[in-house]
Amino acid sequence: MKYIINDEIDLHKIAHSGQCFRWRDLGNDSFLIPAFGKVVRVSQGKDLELSCTEEEFQSIWYQYFDLGRDYTSIRNMIDKNDCFLYNAGQAGKGIRILRQDPLETLISFIISQRKSIPAIKTSIEKLCRACGHLIGNFEGEEIYSFPDLNDLINADISKLEACSLGYRLPYILKTVEELGKDPGLLDEMKEMDDHALIQRLMEFYGVGIKVASCTGLFGFHRTNLFPEDVWIKRALQDNYKEGFPFEKYRPYNGIMQQYIFEYYRTTAGNQ
């Protein structure tokens, strides 16, 4: 089906924004995207072309791409006198905060600790093949869902050990065990304010402030959260000696963070 683009969206920038690990770049501005037990091929030209029905688009992908939010207006909030952030906004035009599954996001960012992007993707795909469910086939390759909570609870430990999880495996096992004892916990966390959500996420074994902030922003869609990785810390040190103006951009600091990440990682940080 076709979705007419009326706002800013750039699939390539989203794919490399650090918020998702399962998108597969097919070339020619096309991506294969598994999420919520479905898989879709999305191609970007003048409009978006998606290999799904209108019903599936409305029930899953419209929300997934956060298409109900006006990102042009948010980007236009940037103070033009702040040359760094203005340039970051221009560089990051088209990035959107995906509405991802909280469990998948939490486990994925636990896995991400001290791993390169290719290594993260490899571990996650191994986990999906070991514990997920077959959801599609692309050019002869089977595509698997991210495992749900029951899949992870019932997973054979030997299968998990084969997923290159390293020291993160005990973190995942304890997190899954805790969620298994309270299956409604993630839904309860959706109702918490940002501060309470971060504090609760950090109660999971092995989850620090960065993993909690990334999970909050990308898994619970808390657009004011501002994860700080090495790129963001360098950008703030170089450009905001007196501190970033968080109050000015509330409740969209997480979107500003994505603009800064894109700009500093690809342009400003290499100058």
N, C-alpha and C positions, 0 to 999 in steps of 0.2 A: 504494500500500500504506500501511498505518498502522503507526506506531511509537509504542508507549506510552511516554510520558515518565516516567522514574523519577528524574530528576536535573534540575539547573538548566540550562535552555537558553532563550535569548531571541534569536530570529533577527534582530530589529530592532537590538538592541545589537551583535550580532556584525557585522552589515552595516555599521555605522558605527564599528567599532572600529579602523579603520586597517590591518587585516591583509589585506583582500581588496578587489579593485577591479572585479570582473566581476559581482557580484551585482546583479540588477535588481529593484527594489522594485515589485511589482505591486499594492500596496495590500492592505488587509484581511489584514495579517500573512502575506502570500505573497511568495515570491521565486523568480526564475528564476536557477538557478545552473549555469554551465558549469564543468566541471573534469574532468581526466583523460580528455578525449576524449568526455565524455558531457554531457548537459544534463538537469537535473531541475527540476521545479516543486515547491517545498516550501511547505506552508501550516501555520501553527501555531494550534492551538486548544487543547483539552484535551490532545490528542496531536499528533504530526506526521503530516501526510498527504503522501506523496511519490509523484510520477508515475513510478514505476519498479517493476521486478519485485523480489521478495524476494531473488533471486540477485544482482541488481545492487546492491541496498541493502547486502547483506552484504559484497560484494566491493569496493565503493567508498565509499558514503556513511556507513556505520557508522564506518569509520576516519576519513573526512574530517571528521566532526563530533566526533571524539574521544569517542564515546559509551561507550567502555569505561573512562573515567576518572571518578572520583567528585569532582566539583567542589564539591559541598556540603561535604564534609569538608575540602577545601582552603580554602575560604572561612571555614570555622569555625576554622581555625588562627589567624586574625587576633586579636591582643591587643586586648581591648575597652578597655584603658586608652589605646590609641592611637586617639583619637577620629577623627582624620583618616582613617586607613586603614580603621577599622571602618566609617565612613560611606561610604568609597569602595567597600568590599566590598558594602555594601547597595545602593549605586547601580549597581554593576556585576554584580549577581547575574544569571546567565544567560549571561554571556560565556564562550565556550569558545575554546581555541586550536585553530584548524583545522589539519588535517594536509594541507598543500598540496604541490604538486609543486615540488621545489627549483629547477628551471630556470625555471619560470614565475615563482616568487617572486623569484629573483635578478634576472631581466630587468625585472620589474615595479618593483622597488624602485630599480633603476638609473634607470628612466624617471621615478620619483617625485621625483627630486632637484629642488628649487626649482620645483615645479609644484603648483598647486592640485589638490584631489581631482577636480573635474570635468575638468580638463585631463589629469590622469593617466589617468582612465577613457577619455577620448576617444582618447588616443594608443594605449592598449592595445587598444581595439576596432579602431582602424585597422590595427594590427599583425596582429591576428587575422584580419581580413578580407583583408589583403594576403597573408598567408603561412600561415594556418591551413587547416583542412579543415571543410567543411560537416558539422555534427553534428546539426542539428535545425532546426525551423521553428516560430516562435511567432507566432500571429496574423498570418501572412503575411510575417514577417521572418525572414530566414535567420540562424542562429546558427552561429558558427564556433569551432573549438577554438583554444586557444593553440598557436602553432607549436612543434613539437618541434625538437630540435637540428638535424636534417637540413634541416628547412624553413628554418631561419634561416641555415644554412650556404649553402644554394642560393638564397637569396632575391635577387632582382634589386635592386641598390642603389637604383634609381629608385623602387621600391615602398617601400623602407624610408624613403627621403627624404620620401615623401609622408605619413608617419605622425606628423608633428609632434614628432619626437624631438629636434630641435635639437642642442645640443652633446653630448647623451648618445649620439648615434648612433655616434661613434667608440668610446665605452666598450662599447657592445653589440657592435660588430663585432669588437673585440679579444677580448672575453670569449668570443664564439662561436668565433672562430678558435682560441683556446686550448683550449676544450672539444673542438673538432673534432679536435685533435691527440691528445687523451687522452679518448676518449668515456666511459671508466670512472671519470673523476675525481670526478664528483658522487657516485657510489656509494661510492668510497673515502672521501670526506669524511663520509659518514654514520657511518663507524666512528671518526672523530676525536673527541677530547674537546672540550669547549666552547672552551677557549682555543685549541687547535690549529685548530679549525674557523674561528674568527673571524680568526685570523692568515692562514689560507689564503684565505678570502674576500676579505680586504683586499689580496691579491696581484693580484686582477683589476683591470684598468685602470679607474680612476674609482670604485672602491668604497672608501668610508671606513668609519669605525666604526659610524655609524648604519645605513647600508645593510647592512653585514655583520651587525649585531646583529638587524635586522629579518628578514633572510634566515634567520639561524640560528634565530630564535624561530618564525617563521611558515612557513618552508620546510623546515627540518630538525627542527622540533618540539622545540627545546631550551628547555624551559620554565623554565630558570633564567636565561636571558639577559634583560637589562633595557635595551632600547633607550631612548635619551633624546632626545626631540624637544623642541621649545620648551615644550610643555605640561608634560611630565615635569620638565624642568629648573626651571620656575617652581614646580611643586608641591614639589619637593625643597627649593628655596631658601626657600620660605615655611613649610614644615612640618618639615624635618629639617636644622636648622642643624648638628647634630653628625653627620649622615650617616644614611642609611637603614639599618635593621637587616637587612641582607641575610642574615646567617647564620641568623637566626630563621626565615626563610621559604624557605631552600634545601630542595628544588630547584624551588621554584615562584615565584621572584621575577618571572618573566615574566608569570605570571597576575596577581600583585599589580600589576605595571606596567599591565596592561590595566584593572584596577579603578581605579587612579589616573587613567589617561588618560580614562576615561569620566566619572569624578566631577569632575575638575578642568576638563575641557573643557566640560561641560554645566552644572555647578553651582558648585563652590567657586571656580574661577578667575574667575567673573563676579560674585562677591559684593563 
